[in-house]
């Protein structure tokens, strides 16, 4: 059974908390805000994408749309689209 959108977002937030060493950063970022605007560096985004591959059991396609990488919301939407 596929995860719910809320469950996927929560798991992504958990990964971000691990990467940033705690919940304080994650608690200040809304699901729809650009991760770049929230202060996530390119290096940290790559680390998040690798962690998501391990967490959700998939590999990112080379042709993934940049919009899919924009926010927690868009990342969750991409994961859910792969589960369909």
Order of alpha helices (4+ residues) and beta strands (2+ residues): alpha-alpha-alpha-alpha
